[in-house]
Structure formats: structure tokens, C-alpha cells
Amino acid sequence: MKKILFVLLAAASITSCNIDRLPHNLMDSDVIANNPDAMINGAYAQLKAWSDPMHRAGEYAGDNMMIRGASTDAFYEFISYARTPNNYRLANFWDAGYKAIAQSSNVMKIIKEGESAEKDNQLGECYYIRGMMYFYLVRAYGRPYYQNPETNLGLPIVNGTPDDVFDNLHLPDRSTVKETYAQAISDLKKAESLLTINKGNIYASKGAAQAMLSRVYLYMSGTYQSPNAEYARLSVEYADKVINSGSYSLLERERFMKYNTFTPENNNETIFAIKRVASEFSGDDHYYGIGGMYSNIGGMGWGEMYASAKYIDLLNETGRNDWRPDNYRIVDARASFIEPTYAKDEKTGKYSEVFRFVKEDGVSTLNYAQFVIERAGSTITAVEVIPKTETTAEQRVPYALTVINSNEGTYSIKYKDGKTYKGVLDYYISLNRVYPQFYITKCSKEGENSQLHSPVISRLGEIYLNRAEAQAKLGNYSAALADLNKIRTRSIANGAYSSLNASNANKLIDKERELELAFQAERSYDVFRNGEALTRQYPGPHNQSEVIAPTDFRVVYYIPQSAINSYPGVLTQNPTQ
């Protein structure tokens, strides 16, 4: 009987020394035919392993977060842009992605289309998984689509286990970016046609395929300066299908502020999510989930990465979000996913009032300052406490504050460096090294279970933003504005933009995508695919003065060296400069 490999050889490190283990990775074709659910469930299971490095590669390379200090973990390369091919997290991303491609492809070879609606739906699930994997992998390992997709390298397209696995196996080199996108689109369109049974948003569905097609075509739609009208129109077309289906609805503001706490099945805005359950984790395993780096909840999590000052400023742009427990006031609903770690004074048991601002700290370096507040009637003074040293006593340097908005507690300070900085009256936030801990909880608290999180792949909020951007690239600014404000006003009461045109569309839509899709692994790709540079001029150990151009070789990741070493054929590496 013909045997089917679970693991695509290109990704599973098949070498002469481990071919002996093939029987443990084989399944008889008749077993698959009688129980295709086993293979399909295996493909879904690969998404769980894949989603962790996928998130880190996409989010850490952006500007929504900062880390407390340098790390020896392989993910630090995503933050520092110190690209190397020997990165186990990138290898996990590649391997799990290709395992999902292999398993879904092999099911396609066994199940015949047209036997029943149920079998066709199973095929559709496989086509969705494979198409999604090709898209996610090519956006990480291939250059942005607007940059010569006909010649830039994408992915090796190997759809399932070759028939000649034991006979001079030779797999093809990487296809072009354009060919890889075409493969993803072909698979997703096939999925759209086959998926007629909605099993819920933790399974592939027609809506999930359409949502992904809307995003894929958006990635192909060029930049605002040089748009591709055909692909922008197709992005609108598929967004229309999702929005007009009536299958999904935007959560109203109060429920949206608790989005992270709902299981996917109980969230009408989620189109597709990778389901995780608490039983998959045991004890400290929760530390290593996506949310574990962003927060410590109930003693679980490292809590070493925080919302960046840039992202906090965006949240506060239309009015200050006040997270103080006794003065809680959220202006932008997306601020509800941020939880500063306010610390009470050990002696008084009360919160200590401070003036916090970001100041220059040396040449081209920004850092936080939290100065003690002293009040005398209506006069507010911020006091910088300079600790004593072996040769000097403690110093207390007072600064008068100038009111900007007393209701919001925003003031300015003219610092000793001669510069004026804007800041807020707040409570003292505990520090990790020198950084206030603005915990991120968007990837935590599902079912209120500590760090449990089911990664969201598509949701309706993104689809409105996809359509807004695509309409703007088509010059349909009134339609784009309506979609943009649909998302904007959900989070900010009376926050609607008054106009959208060629001069401001890229800025406003990009900002709204950053605010709305933060911590969903979209940000860095959004910046580069539109031909923009990434800058991170905010506190953190990263290079704050570095400008990463969309043409920089580090915009894409190296193909894992382990995949190249085990590949039966040539697998070309990405350029090193």
C-alpha cells in the first residue's frame, strides 16, 4: 500500500540517518481514507506550534512593544534585527508551517471531491490551511509584494509527499514571490468553493477563506503612492463578501474591551482563531505562551515586554487614558488591553503620586522619568530624587509644572537639559530595570485563565480596515472613510475623522491599523508592504536611532539553515545584505 508522510521532507530534516525512522511517520492510505479527520486534526494541531513563532516574528519586529533588556533567547533577533539563519524559533515557524502544508496536501490526495458535502468541506479545510500557510510564510521569508515579485524569491512549492520519496528525491528550489502568492490564492479560492458547512470559528470556513483572500490581495495592492487597482478591487470584493454575509458582527465597545477574555466560540467578531485550551498546558507552561512575555498574571508569566511609549501616545492622542484604579477612565477602548503595574508604598500602603514623562537621556536615547509630586495648595511641583553616592548626599531637585489639561492631568516640565517635555500625573508604576511595566493583556486571560490565549487569525475589525485601505488606494475616499470610522468610533466616542483624501489616507489608515491590530502579529508587515520605513524612537534597549527601510535586507528573515541542510535539492538562502 502507498504510504503517506506526515512531515514534508523539506521541513522535517529527513536525512540518510533518519530514513530508518520513516515507519513511525507513515500512515496507510486506506486508514486516512477511512479516518481523514485524524490527518485534518493533525494539520490544525500544527497551527498551534506554528502560531507561537509566527506571532513573535511578526510582532516583535514592529513598534508596538519594547523589551526590558537584551535577551539570549532567539526571539531577540526579531527585535534587534540581528538576522541569522541559525534561529530555532524561525526553524519552528518554518517546520510547523510546512508540516501543516504536508498534512493538508496529503489529505487532498486521498479524499475525492464530490463524494459528499462533508468530504468536500474537509477538503476545503485543508485548502484553507495550506493557502494560509503559504501566505504567512512568504510574507516572512519573501520580500513585500510591491518589490519585484516576478524575480524575488518566495517559497518552495511542494504540495504533499512526492511519489518518488525513496527514488532520487529532488525537490524544487524556491518559487518567486508572485508564484507563491498565486499558490496561496488558488488554495484559498478552492477552499472558498468547497467550504459549505460552518463548524464554528475555530475551524476553517468560507468566511475565513474570504477574509484571508481580502488580506492577501491587500498585500498585493501596492503602496499608496503606487497602488495596484486590480488587487485593491479584489481586496474590496472579498471584504464585501465577509461583511455582507451577516455571519459576523463587530462587538460593541464594552464587550470589545473584554475581547481577550472571550473564548473564540463566544465571540461573534472572530472569523478564525487557533483554539487553545487550558489542559494543553501544565503549570509553568503558561510562562511560555504568547502572553507570558507581555505580563505576569496570578504569578504566571515573565512580564518582560511592555507597550511602547509610541503606542501609549497613540492611545492617548484623543484624550488621556487613565488606568489608576481609583480614577479609571478609558478614552480609547483599545487601552483596556494595557494594564500598568501600579505599586503601593510599602510604608503607607498607598499609591505614590508621580509625574511621568519621556526625556532624552544622552545622545539619541530616550528614557522614562518618574518624579515625586509635592503639592502646596494649587501649586504642583515635580521633584527629581538623585540617590546619594559615596561622595554626595541625596539630592532633591524641584521643577515647576505647567498645566496643559488639568482635567486629564497632563502637564509640561522644563527640564535641566533646557528642553520642555509633556507628561502626566499618575501613580508610580513599578520598574523592570528602568522601564515602567505597561503590561499587555490582549494575548492573555481567555476565560479569565491566566495566560490562556487562542491566537486570532482573522476578525471582522480587520476586514473593515482592509476594505478602507483598498478603497483609498482606488481613490474611493468617502467609502474608505466610512469603513475607517466604523472601527474608529467603536473605540473612541466622537472620534470620527472628518475627512480622508490623498494627502492623509496613508497616515490615518496606517494609524488605525496599528491601534486596532496591535499584538496580532501584523504591524511590521503592514509598515514594509506599504513601502514605509520603521523607526522606534522610544525608550528601550533597541537601537532607537535606527531607521529600517522597506528595502533593507533584514525586512525578511533568513531561511532556517536546518531546512537548507536537510533539503533534497537546492534551497536558496535570502541575501545577506
NULUMDO-460360 format. One record per residue (C-alpha): residue in one letter; residue number from 1; y, x, z. Coordinates in steps of 0.02 Angstrom, whole numbers, plus 50000, padded with zeros to 5 digits. Layout:
# NULUMDO-460360
   residu   num       v       u       w
        A   NUM       Y       X       Z
...
# end
This chain:
# NULUMDO-460360
   residu   num       v       u       w
        M     1   50000   50000   50000
        K     2   50176   50052   49964
        K     3   50265   50117   50117
        I     4   50448   50090   50159
        L     5   50551   50219   50252
        F     6   50662   50154   50390
        V     7   50779   50301   50378
        L     8   50864   50356   50218
        L     9   50813   50534   50188
        A    10   50991   50588   50152
        A    11   51042   50545   50328
        A    12   50886   50568   50432
        S    13   50862   50756   50419
        I    14   50696   50748   50326
        T    15   50635   50925   50305
        S    16   50466   51005   50272
        C    17   50436   51022   50458
        N    18   50460   50838   50498
        I    19   50374   50756   50349
        D    20   50220   50754   50461
        R    21   50310   50625   50566
        L    22   50334   50503   50422
        P    23   50193   50387   50478
        H    24   50296   50347   50633
        N    25   50442   50295   50523
        L    26   50344   50187   50400
        M    27   50305   50005   50385
        D    28   50185   49921   50265
        S    29   50271   49817   50133
        D    30   50167   49663   50174
        V    31   50222   49675   50356
        I    32   50403   49675   50301
        A    33   50374   49531   50182
        N    34   50296   49427   50321
        N    35   50423   49478   50452
        P    36   50586   49530   50367
        D    37   50681   49484   50525
        A    38   50617   49644   50604
        M    39   50699   49751   50470
        I    40   50858   49648   50468
        N    41   50871   49657   50656
        G    42   50846   49844   50641
        A    43   50994   49854   50523
        Y    44   51101   49756   50647
        A    45   51042   49874   50784
        Q    46   51104   50023   50683
        L    47   51276   49944   50685
        K    48   51279   49963   50874
        A    49   51252   50151   50863
        W    50   51371   50162   50716
        S    51   51515   50065   50795
        D    52   51550   50192   50932
        P    53   51591   50345   50822
        M    54   51668   50227   50694
        H    55   51794   50171   50824
        R    56   51833   50345   50886
        A    57   51856   50418   50711
        G    58   51975   50279   50661
        E    59   52075   50250   50820
        Y    60   52090   50424   50896
        A    61   52166   50493   50736
        G    62   52308   50367   50749
        D    63   52462   50349   50858
        N    64   52422   50203   50972
        M    65   52345   50310   51109
        M    66   52359   50477   51196
        I    67   52238   50580   51299
        R    68   52274   50662   51465
        G    69   52225   50836   51406
        A    70   52117   50939   51289
        S    71   51931   50900   51292
        T    72   51774   50992   51244
        D    73   51699   50829   51179
        A    74   51678   50821   50990
        F    75   51794   50671   50981
        Y    76   51943   50782   51024
        E    77   51938   50845   50845
        F    78   51986   50670   50790
        I    79   52142   50679   50899
        S    80   52189   50860   50864
        Y    81   52150   50856   50677
        A    82   52048   51015   50701
        R    83   51919   50965   50571
        T    84   51747   51046   50571
        P    85   51583   50995   50487
        N    86   51481   51027   50644
        N    87   51532   50874   50745
        Y    88   51391   50773   50820
        R    89   51496   50614   50829
        L    90   51533   50622   50644
        A    91   51347   50655   50613
        N    92   51304   50500   50716
        F    93   51430   50398   50616
        W    94   51355   50457   50452
        D    95   51172   50443   50506
        A    96   51184   50270   50582
        G    97   51281   50208   50431
        Y    98   51151   50272   50309
        K    99   51008   50207   50415
        A   100   51086   50034   50403
        I   101   51105   50059   50215
        A   102   50922   50112   50203
        Q   103   50852   49970   50305
        S   104   50954   49835   50221
        S   105   50912   49909   50048
        N   106   50727   49913   50083
        V   107   50727   49730   50133
        M   108   50809   49692   49965
        K   109   50660   49772   49878
        I   110   50538   49659   49969
        I   111   50618   49487   49979
        K   112   50631   49395   49814
        E   113   50790   49300   49780
        G   114   50775   49114   49751
        E   115   50621   49077   49858
        S   116   50719   48979   49988
        A   117   50892   48962   50062
        E   118   50831   49053   50218
        K   119   50765   49202   50120
        D   120   50921   49209   50014
        N   121   51026   49208   50171
        Q   122   50926   49354   50239
        L   123   50959   49448   50078
        G   124   51143   49405   50095
        E   125   51147   49480   50270
        C   126   51076   49641   50201
        Y   127   51201   49648   50058
        Y   128   51343   49621   50182
        I   129   51285   49759   50297
        R   130   51262   49881   50153
        G   131   51428   49841   50072
        M   132   51519   49856   50237
        M   133   51437   50023   50273
        Y   134   51487   50095   50104
        F   135   51667   50040   50132
        Y   136   51682   50106   50310
        L   137   51602   50271   50266
        V   138   51704   50300   50108
        R   139   51869   50268   50197
        A   140   51822   50402   50324
        Y   141   51743   50531   50208
        G   142   51835   50491   50046
        R   143   52020   50504   50009
        P   144   52136   50350   50006
        Y   145   52106   50245   49851
        Y   146   52279   50269   49775
        Q   147   52245   50457   49762
        N   148   52145   50483   49601
        P   149   51992   50376   49641
        E   150   51914   50417   49473
        T   151   51893   50600   49522
        N   152   51898   50611   49712
        L   153   51727   50610   49791
        G   154   51660   50462   49888
        L   155   51481   50440   49947
        P   156   51307   50472   49880
        I   157   51244   50302   49824
        V   158   51061   50292   49870
        N   159   51008   50113   49894
        G   160   50845   50124   49988
        T   161   50697   50239   49988
        P   162   50661   50315   49816
        D   163   50489   50281   49742
        D   164   50456   50467   49719
        V   165   50482   50514   49902
        F   166   50338   50638   49901
        D   167   50358   50697   49721
        N   168   50502   50815   49686
        L   169   50626   50705   49777
        H   170   50802   50738   49715
        L   171   50947   50626   49769
        P   172   51114   50617   49679
        D   173   51273   50703   49735
        R   174   51422   50604   49793
        S   175   51490   50471   49677
        T   176   51678   50454   49654
        V   177   51787   50352   49771
        K   178   51806   50222   49633
        E   179   51618   50209   49607
        T   180   51587   50194   49794
        Y   181   51715   50054   49812
        A   182   51633   49968   49662
        Q   183   51465   49977   49752
        A   184   51539   49903   49911
        I   185   51622   49763   49812
        S   186   51463   49725   49716
        D   187   51364   49711   49877
        L   188   51494   49605   49965
        K   189   51510   49486   49817
        K   190   51322   49468   49812
        A   191   51323   49432   49998
        E   192   51457   49300   49972
        S   193   51349   49210   49845
        L   194   51189   49217   49949
        L   195   51255   49178   50123
        T   196   51247   48989   50137
        I   197   51186   48972   50317
        N   198   51312   49007   50454
        K   199   51215   49079   50600
        G   200   51372   49117   50701
        N   201   51496   49260   50706
        I   202   51376   49392   50768
        Y   203   51283   49380   50603
        A   204   51340   49409   50425
        S   205   51413   49253   50344
        K   206   51503   49200   50186
        G   207   51667   49209   50283
        A   208   51627   49385   50344
        A   209   51594   49443   50165
        Q   210   51755   49364   50104
        A   211   51853   49440   50248
        M   212   51786   49613   50208
        L   213   51824   49590   50023
        S   214   52003   49546   50069
        R   215   52018   49710   50162
        V   216   51930   49815   50030
        Y   217   52045   49751   49893
        L   218   52195   49781   50006
        Y   219   52141   49962   50023
        M   220   52137   49970   49833
        S   221   52307   49887   49811
        G   222   52407   50047   49804
        T   223   52563   50087   49904
        Y   224   52718   49981   49924
        Q   225   52809   50100   49808
        S   226   52672   50093   49676
        P   227   52566   49937   49702
        N   228   52414   49883   49603
        A   229   52445   49700   49565
        E   230   52267   49661   49513
        Y   231   52192   49717   49677
        A   232   52333   49641   49779
        R   233   52298   49473   49693
        L   234   52112   49488   49733
        S   235   52152   49527   49915
        V   236   52256   49367   49922
        E   237   52116   49270   49836
        Y   238   51986   49319   49965
        A   239   52105   49296   50111
        D   240   52138   49120   50045
        K   241   51952   49084   50046
        V   242   51936   49133   50229
        I   243   52094   49046   50288
        N   244   52063   48886   50189
        S   245   51880   48873   50240
        G   246   51926   48795   50406
        S   247   51787   48894   50489
        Y   248   51904   48999   50595
        S   249   52064   48969   50692
        L   250   52194   49077   50775
        L   251   52185   49072   50963
        E   252   52343   49002   51040
        R   253   52447   49126   51138
        E   254   52373   49103   51313
        R   255   52195   49116   51252
        F   256   52237   49260   51136
        M   257   52298   49358   51287
        K   258   52119   49348   51352
        Y   259   52037   49388   51185
        N   260   51940   49536   51254
        T   261   51859   49431   51390
        F   262   51775   49305   51274
        T   263   51602   49333   51203
        P   264   51606   49329   51012
        E   265   51511   49165   51007
        N   266   51650   49083   51110
        N   267   51794   49147   51004
        N   268   51846   49045   50852
        E   269   51958   49184   50786
        T   270   51818   49311   50772
        I   271   51737   49314   50599
        F   272   51610   49452   50631
        A   273   51576   49558   50784
        I   274   51437   49678   50832
        K   275   51357   49594   50980
        R   276   51329   49696   51138
        V   277   51252   49630   51300
        A   278   51256   49700   51475
        S   279   51067   49727   51478
        E   280   51087   49861   51344
        F   281   51174   49968   51472
        S   282   51110   50036   51635
        G   283   51229   50090   51771
        D   284   51338   50234   51716
        D   285   51302   50198   51532
        H   286   51458   50090   51535
        Y   287   51558   50250   51555
        Y   288   51511   50299   51379
        G   289   51560   50137   51292
        I   290   51717   50124   51188
        G   291   51820   50055   51333
        G   292   51761   50188   51454
        M   293   51887   50316   51392
        Y   294   52030   50191   51398
        S   295   52012   50130   51577
        N   296   51917   50131   51739
        I   297   51867   49956   51792
        G   298   51771   49925   51952
        G   299   51728   50109   51962
        M   300   51664   50114   51782
        G   301   51747   50221   51650
        W   302   51830   50390   51631
        G   303   52004   50318   51607
        E   304   52071   50471   51517
        M   305   52158   50391   51366
        Y   306   52310   50280   51378
        A   307   52425   50177   51269
        S   308   52551   50294   51189
        A   309   52735   50288   51231
        K   310   52764   50242   51049
        Y   311   52651   50091   51063
        I   312   52731   50040   51229
        D   313   52902   50049   51146
        L   314   52842   49937   51004
        L   315   52779   49810   51130
        N   316   52948   49815   51219
        E   317   53052   49806   51060
        T   318   53094   49620   51078
        G   319   53106   49622   51267
        R   320   53031   49716   51411
        N   321   52853   49677   51460
        D   322   52844   49688   51649
        W   323   52670   49723   51715
        R   324   52718   49732   51900
        P   325   52600   49618   51998
        D   326   52742   49525   52086
        N   327   52854   49514   51932
        Y   328   52726   49494   51792
        R   329   52811   49444   51630
        I   330   52734   49468   51458
        V   331   52852   49454   51310
        D   332   52732   49513   51176
        A   333   52560   49437   51203
        R   334   52479   49599   51145
        A   335   52548   49683   51300
        S   336   52418   49588   51400
        F   337   52289   49716   51343
        I   338   52384   49854   51436
        E   339   52361   49875   51624
        P   340   52463   50012   51710
        T   341   52383   50082   51869
        Y   342   52519   50044   51996
        A   343   52488   50139   52158
        K   344   52547   50089   52331
        D   345   52622   50214   52450
        E   346   52490   50273   52573
        K   347   52610   50264   52721
        T   348   52698   50098   52689
        G   349   52563   50008   52593
        K   350   52696   49951   52470
        Y   351   52737   49993   52291
        S   352   52867   50129   52268
        E   353   53012   50091   52152
        V   354   53046   50221   52018
        F   355   53147   50247   51861
        R   356   53030   50299   51722
        F   357   53084   50371   51557
        V   358   53028   50494   51424
        K   359   53128   50655   51414
        E   360   53124   50815   51318
        D   361   53025   50946   51412
        G   362   53050   51110   51323
        V   363   53065   51135   51137
        S   364   52997   50988   51035
        T   365   52896   50923   51183
        L   366   52913   50754   51265
        N   367   52852   50706   51437
        Y   368   52865   50565   51562
        A   369   52977   50569   51715
        Q   370   52965   50451   51864
        F   371   53116   50470   51980
        V   372   53127   50391   52152
        I   373   53251   50247   52165
        E   374   53382   50235   52304
        R   375   53490   50080   52323
        A   376   53657   50063   52410
        G   377   53724   49888   52382
        S   378   53736   49863   52194
        T   379   53728   50050   52160
        I   380   53562   50114   52096
        T   381   53526   50300   52098
        A   382   53377   50388   52024
        V   383   53326   50543   52122
        E   384   53230   50686   52044
        V   385   53124   50768   52178
        I   386   53091   50951   52141
        P   387   52950   51012   52253
        K   388   52976   51161   52364
        T   389   52910   51331   52314
        E   390   52877   51490   52412
        T   391   53059   51538   52392
        T   392   53151   51371   52381
        A   393   53160   51213   52482
        E   394   53129   51042   52410
        Q   395   53274   50983   52304
        R   396   53333   50805   52277
        V   397   53445   50785   52126
        P   398   53530   50614   52110
        Y   399   53576   50531   51945
        A   400   53682   50376   51923
        L   401   53602   50243   51813
        T   402   53698   50144   51684
        V   403   53641   49966   51658
        I   404   53577   49912   51487
        N   405   53498   49746   51535
        S   406   53490   49710   51721
        N   407   53378   49557   51697
        E   408   53247   49666   51612
        G   409   53275   49816   51724
        T   410   53323   49933   51582
        Y   411   53447   50072   51616
        S   412   53502   50238   51545
        I   413   53517   50406   51628
        K   414   53620   50557   51579
        Y   415   53503   50697   51622
        K   416   53543   50877   51666
        D   417   53499   50933   51490
        G   418   53654   50839   51433
        K   419   53555   50704   51344
        T   420   53551   50519   51381
        Y   421   53383   50432   51396
        K   422   53334   50249   51409
        G   423   53209   50195   51540
        V   424   53151   50054   51655
        L   425   53150   50015   51839
        D   426   52967   49997   51882
        Y   427   52838   50036   52014
        Y   428   52759   50207   52024
        I   429   52610   50223   51906
        S   430   52476   50344   51963
        L   431   52461   50500   51858
        N   432   52314   50585   51774
        R   433   52376   50762   51763
        V   434   52558   50725   51719
        Y   435   52535   50561   51624
        P   436   52557   50383   51692
        Q   437   52397   50285   51665
        F   438   52435   50143   51545
        Y   439   52256   50081   51539
        I   440   52196   49993   51381
        T   441   52079   49846   51412
        K   442   52063   49774   51236
        C   443   51890   49854   51223
        S   444   51832   49802   51397
        K   445   51799   49653   51511
        E   446   51694   49546   51394
        G   447   51628   49408   51502
        E   448   51728   49498   51637
        N   449   51588   49625   51641
        S   450   51674   49793   51670
        Q   451   51667   49895   51508
        L   452   51563   49774   51405
        H   453   51634   49753   51229
        S   454   51569   49684   51064
        P   455   51668   49777   50930
        V   456   51765   49657   50819
        I   457   51745   49697   50634
        S   458   51845   49552   50562
        R   459   51954   49417   50638
        L   460   52072   49288   50568
        G   461   52229   49376   50632
        E   462   52191   49523   50517
        I   463   52164   49409   50367
        Y   464   52339   49336   50382
        L   465   52408   49512   50388
        N   466   52302   49564   50239
        R   467   52374   49419   50140
        A   468   52551   49458   50197
        E   469   52539   49638   50137
        A   470   52457   49591   49973
        Q   471   52588   49456   49939
        A   472   52727   49580   49975
        K   473   52651   49703   49852
        L   474   52653   49562   49724
        G   475   52836   49528   49761
        N   476   52799   49359   49840
        Y   477   52907   49392   49992
        S   478   52927   49213   50053
        A   479   52738   49190   50059
        A   480   52718   49359   50142
        L   481   52850   49315   50272
        A   482   52762   49152   50316
        D   483   52598   49242   50350
        L   484   52682   49383   50444
        N   485   52775   49262   50557
        K   486   52615   49164   50587
        I   487   52550   49315   50681
        R   488   52717   49372   50748
        T   489   52765   49208   50831
        R   490   52592   49186   50907
        S   491   52629   49339   51012
        I   492   52819   49332   51030
        A   493   52907   49166   51060
        N   494   53059   49152   50946
        G   495   53011   49321   50873
        A   496   53004   49271   50690
        Y   497   53076   49391   50563
        S   498   53221   49311   50470
        S   499   53191   49392   50302
        L   500   53072   49501   50205
        N   501   53113   49596   50048
        A   502   53076   49755   49952
        S   503   53181   49859   50071
        N   504   53096   49811   50235
        A   505   52924   49739   50192
        N   506   52828   49901   50219
        K   507   52912   49934   50386
        L   508   52889   49759   50458
        I   509   52713   49728   50396
        D   510   52656   49901   50449
        K   511   52730   49874   50622
        E   512   52645   49706   50642
        R   513   52478   49777   50589
        E   514   52498   49916   50716
        L   515   52539   49795   50856
        E   516   52405   49668   50812
        L   517   52259   49780   50760
        A   518   52283   49918   50889
        F   519   52121   49984   50963
        Q   520   52017   49909   50822
        A   521   52000   50074   50726
        E   522   52121   50025   50587
        R   523   52281   50120   50622
        S   524   52255   50293   50547
        Y   525   52180   50220   50387
        D   526   52324   50097   50370
        V   527   52451   50238   50377
        F   528   52370   50351   50249
        R   529   52312   50219   50124
        N   530   52493   50166   50100
        G   531   52550   50344   50067
        E   532   52637   50367   50234
        A   533   52636   50518   50350
        L   534   52576   50509   50530
        T   535   52687   50578   50668
        R   536   52651   50573   50854
        Q   537   52815   50613   50940
        Y   538   52771   50551   51112
        P   539   52700   50628   51273
        G   540   52527   50702   51265
        P   541   52439   50869   51238
        H   542   52432   50844   51049
        N   543   52549   50936   50931
        Q   544   52700   50823   50948
        S   545   52799   50903   50808
        E   546   52659   50896   50679
        V   547   52679   50787   50525
        I   548   52514   50741   50443
        A   549   52548   50696   50262
        P   550   52434   50571   50172
        T   551   52386   50712   50054
        D   552   52333   50829   50195
        F   553   52151   50883   50179
        R   554   52124   50829   50361
        V   555   52155   50646   50319
        V   556   51970   50637   50278
        Y   557   51826   50700   50382
        Y   558   51701   50833   50331
        I   559   51530   50777   50276
        P   560   51419   50822   50426
        Q   561   51338   50991   50397
        S   562   51174   50923   50463
        A   563   51172   50795   50321
        I   564   51209   50930   50192
        N   565   51073   51045   50261
        S   566   50938   50910   50253
        Y   567   50991   50829   50090
        P   568   50863   50839   49948
        G   569   50990   50886   49816
        V   570   51172   50940   49811
        L   571   51288   50855   49933
        T   572   51464   50921   49901
        Q   573   51574   50955   50052
        N   574   51755   50898   50063
        P   575   51888   51031   50029
        T   576   51936   51143   50174
        Q   577   52121   51147   50133
# end
